[in-house]
């Protein structure tokens, strides 16, 4: 069966949105299972606080760089989506072939940075002494899989741009199952602990890349990602860079602000460190609906704005925000009223459960609002206004979130509860700014160049 391309500018918008987003939800659920399995296996089969802390801190650092990758893929989706919506296939060719080279270069750079500076990153995180070796091990092994991560994210960015969300589900699904099985084998049976979950991850990443390339070549997709297709057109590269870098940087800077919060938790002690790390992984599950609808919205906004249909794009935003809010509200209620039960999913340590439950009480309010934040942010990105979202996210990540956190930690002395409340308050403030921008209609001016030739 051939890999299909879908025009997201046609048909009933609610049907188009749901059909396009469902594979995203399943794919992201598998990806979350992919990442949470590491923590579950380490938490329940080693029962080692240092190992838990090492995996969660190391993962937080890896995710910082992954956000850069995701930003590049999102930027590629916007550009390819706009060209596809405008039926400018020559432009699409330039974008895809140039992006292949750029993704390869960025992948090599990230891999080397992680390998060389793993000890420095570990130190900057105020990693508890007992968890330093585990954290460095986790970072360095995972660095080896970055080229595969870049490759299948490049493919995913192109496929989303042409309206295909099903094919990425296939290769991510197979990769996730592979990771879960290998986690169990390496940790439960071979007692490899942190190294085991790390090797399981990079093997699964290779599987995702291999399956993705196989699907493209065997099912007749217009781009097959052969070595001969690697090209570099300077103007095209600049366009990709201009749209992708603000997305990547806003993700990275937001992640850095969370890493600083993580460092504050680490400085409180090994229990708070483990509790914050578990909350970070749990967060990746609870934001899944909002993230899925927002990611889908990026492609829909890009295609509809490329076709000159801003009202259709706005309607997609409103529907996506509402659909994402319903499951987020369910997660919010669970975290608000049964935090101890939620924490027990990941650890049996009573001290960690108690600390994590207090953190969840402050952080759950962010989940209540997150669907609106994510959908608005990715809608503006899809419309090409990545510099605006970049500025807002930078201000939110540092002057706002960190100032609130430091005030609550050091002035109010509310401990780990402060870190959750700081994120919730910041989310509410950013939503207010985004609603003002939406009402101003500035987003209707598509800011991307007509051609990169």
ChimeraX attribute file (.defattr): number of C-alpha atoms within 10 A of each C-alpha:
attribute: neighborCount
match mode: 1-to-1
recipient: residues
	/A:1	7
	/A:2	11
	/A:3	16
	/A:4	16
	/A:5	16
	/A:6	17
	/A:7	18
	/A:8	25
	/A:9	22
	/A:10	10
	/A:11	10
	/A:12	10
	/A:13	17
	/A:14	14
	/A:15	10
	/A:16	18
	/A:17	21
	/A:18	16
	/A:19	13
	/A:20	24
	/A:21	22
	/A:22	18
	/A:23	20
	/A:24	25
	/A:25	21
	/A:26	18
	/A:27	24
	/A:28	22
	/A:29	20
	/A:30	19
	/A:31	22
	/A:32	19
	/A:33	19
	/A:34	23
	/A:35	20
	/A:36	20
	/A:37	20
	/A:38	26
	/A:39	26
	/A:40	18
	/A:41	23
	/A:42	28
	/A:43	23
	/A:44	16
	/A:45	16
	/A:46	18
	/A:47	14
	/A:48	16
	/A:49	21
	/A:50	24
	/A:51	24
	/A:52	32
	/A:53	31
	/A:54	29
	/A:55	31
	/A:56	27
	/A:57	35
	/A:58	29
	/A:59	23
	/A:60	22
	/A:61	22
	/A:62	20
	/A:63	16
	/A:64	20
	/A:65	22
	/A:66	21
	/A:67	20
	/A:68	23
	/A:69	28
	/A:70	23
	/A:71	24
	/A:72	29
	/A:73	27
	/A:74	29
	/A:75	31
	/A:76	30
	/A:77	32
	/A:78	33
	/A:79	30
	/A:80	32
	/A:81	33
	/A:82	32
	/A:83	25
	/A:84	26
	/A:85	27
	/A:86	18
	/A:87	15
	/A:88	15
	/A:89	13
	/A:90	12
	/A:91	20
	/A:92	22
	/A:93	16
	/A:94	20
	/A:95	27
	/A:96	25
	/A:97	21
	/A:98	21
	/A:99	27
	/A:100	21
	/A:101	18
	/A:102	20
	/A:103	21
	/A:104	17
	/A:105	13
	/A:106	16
	/A:107	22
	/A:108	15
	/A:109	13
	/A:110	20
	/A:111	20
	/A:112	15
	/A:113	13
	/A:114	23
	/A:115	17
	/A:116	12
	/A:117	14
	/A:118	22
	/A:119	17
	/A:120	11
	/A:121	18
	/A:122	23
	/A:123	16
	/A:124	12
	/A:125	22
	/A:126	20
	/A:127	26
	/A:128	21
	/A:129	10
	/A:130	14
	/A:131	21
	/A:132	21
	/A:133	16
	/A:134	21
	/A:135	30
	/A:136	25
	/A:137	20
	/A:138	26
	/A:139	28
	/A:140	23
	/A:141	22
	/A:142	25
	/A:143	25
	/A:144	22
	/A:145	20
	/A:146	26
	/A:147	23
	/A:148	21
	/A:149	21
	/A:150	27
	/A:151	23
	/A:152	25
	/A:153	25
	/A:154	25
	/A:155	25
	/A:156	24
	/A:157	28
	/A:158	26
	/A:159	27
	/A:160	29
	/A:161	33
	/A:162	25
	/A:163	25
	/A:164	22
	/A:165	26
	/A:166	20
	/A:167	20
	/A:168	23
	/A:169	22
	/A:170	17
	/A:171	23
	/A:172	26
	/A:173	20
	/A:174	15
	/A:175	25
	/A:176	26
	/A:177	16
	/A:178	19
	/A:179	28
	/A:180	21
	/A:181	13
	/A:182	21
	/A:183	29
	/A:184	20
	/A:185	16
	/A:186	20
	/A:187	21
	/A:188	17
	/A:189	11
	/A:190	11
	/A:191	14
	/A:192	17
	/A:193	22
	/A:194	29
	/A:195	21
	/A:196	22
	/A:197	28
	/A:198	28
	/A:199	21
	/A:200	24
	/A:201	25
	/A:202	22
	/A:203	18
	/A:204	25
	/A:205	28
	/A:206	19
	/A:207	20
	/A:208	26
	/A:209	21
	/A:210	16
	/A:211	18
	/A:212	24
	/A:213	18
	/A:214	13
	/A:215	19
	/A:216	19
	/A:217	16
	/A:218	12
	/A:219	13
	/A:220	13
	/A:221	15
	/A:222	12
	/A:223	16
	/A:224	17
	/A:225	19
	/A:226	11
	/A:227	9
	/A:228	7
	/A:229	15
	/A:230	15
	/A:231	16
	/A:232	16
	/A:233	15
	/A:234	12
	/A:235	15
	/A:236	20
	/A:237	18
	/A:238	12
	/A:239	18
	/A:240	26
	/A:241	18
	/A:242	16
	/A:243	25
	/A:244	27
	/A:245	19
	/A:246	24
	/A:247	30
	/A:248	26
	/A:249	20
	/A:250	25
	/A:251	24
	/A:252	24
	/A:253	21
	/A:254	21
	/A:255	19
	/A:256	17
	/A:257	19
	/A:258	21
	/A:259	18
	/A:260	17
	/A:261	24
	/A:262	27
	/A:263	21
	/A:264	22
	/A:265	24
	/A:266	23
	/A:267	15
	/A:268	15
	/A:269	13
	/A:270	21
	/A:271	22
	/A:272	25
	/A:273	31
	/A:274	30
	/A:275	32
	/A:276	29
	/A:277	26
	/A:278	27
	/A:279	22
	/A:280	17
	/A:281	18
	/A:282	18
	/A:283	18
	/A:284	18
	/A:285	19
	/A:286	23
	/A:287	21
	/A:288	23
	/A:289	29
	/A:290	27
	/A:291	23
	/A:292	25
	/A:293	30
	/A:294	28
	/A:295	23
	/A:296	28
	/A:297	31
	/A:298	29
	/A:299	36
	/A:300	35
	/A:301	32
	/A:302	34
	/A:303	32
	/A:304	27
	/A:305	27
	/A:306	27
	/A:307	18
	/A:308	17
	/A:309	15
	/A:310	20
	/A:311	12
	/A:312	17
	/A:313	24
	/A:314	20
	/A:315	13
	/A:316	23
	/A:317	24
	/A:318	13
	/A:319	18
	/A:320	28
	/A:321	23
	/A:322	15
	/A:323	17
	/A:324	23
	/A:325	21
	/A:326	14
	/A:327	18
	/A:328	22
	/A:329	19
	/A:330	14
	/A:331	18
	/A:332	21
	/A:333	15
	/A:334	14
	/A:335	24
	/A:336	19
	/A:337	13
	/A:338	14
	/A:339	20
	/A:340	20
	/A:341	13
	/A:342	19
	/A:343	24
	/A:344	16
	/A:345	14
	/A:346	24
	/A:347	25
	/A:348	13
	/A:349	17
	/A:350	13
	/A:351	14
	/A:352	23
	/A:353	25
	/A:354	17
	/A:355	21
	/A:356	27
	/A:357	26
	/A:358	19
	/A:359	24
	/A:360	30
	/A:361	19
	/A:362	21
	/A:363	25
	/A:364	26
	/A:365	22
	/A:366	24
	/A:367	26
	/A:368	23
	/A:369	20
	/A:370	26
	/A:371	29
	/A:372	25
	/A:373	24
	/A:374	24
	/A:375	28
	/A:376	27
	/A:377	26
	/A:378	26
	/A:379	30
	/A:380	26
	/A:381	28
	/A:382	34
	/A:383	27
	/A:384	29
	/A:385	23
	/A:386	26
	/A:387	20
	/A:388	17
	/A:389	21
	/A:390	22
	/A:391	14
	/A:392	16
	/A:393	22
	/A:394	19
	/A:395	16
	/A:396	22
	/A:397	24
	/A:398	17
	/A:399	11
	/A:400	19
	/A:401	25
	/A:402	20
	/A:403	14
	/A:404	18
	/A:405	27
	/A:406	17
	/A:407	14
	/A:408	19
	/A:409	18
	/A:410	11
	/A:411	9
	/A:412	11
	/A:413	12
	/A:414	14
	/A:415	19
	/A:416	27
	/A:417	21
	/A:418	25
	/A:419	27
	/A:420	23
	/A:421	24
	/A:422	24
	/A:423	26
	/A:424	21
	/A:425	18
	/A:426	19
	/A:427	24
	/A:428	17
	/A:429	14
	/A:430	20
	/A:431	18
	/A:432	11
	/A:433	11
	/A:434	19
	/A:435	13
	/A:436	11
	/A:437	15
	/A:438	15
	/A:439	9
	/A:440	10
	/A:441	10
	/A:442	12
	/A:443	20
	/A:444	19
	/A:445	12
	/A:446	19
	/A:447	13
	/A:448	19
	/A:449	9
	/A:450	13
	/A:451	14
	/A:452	17
	/A:453	11
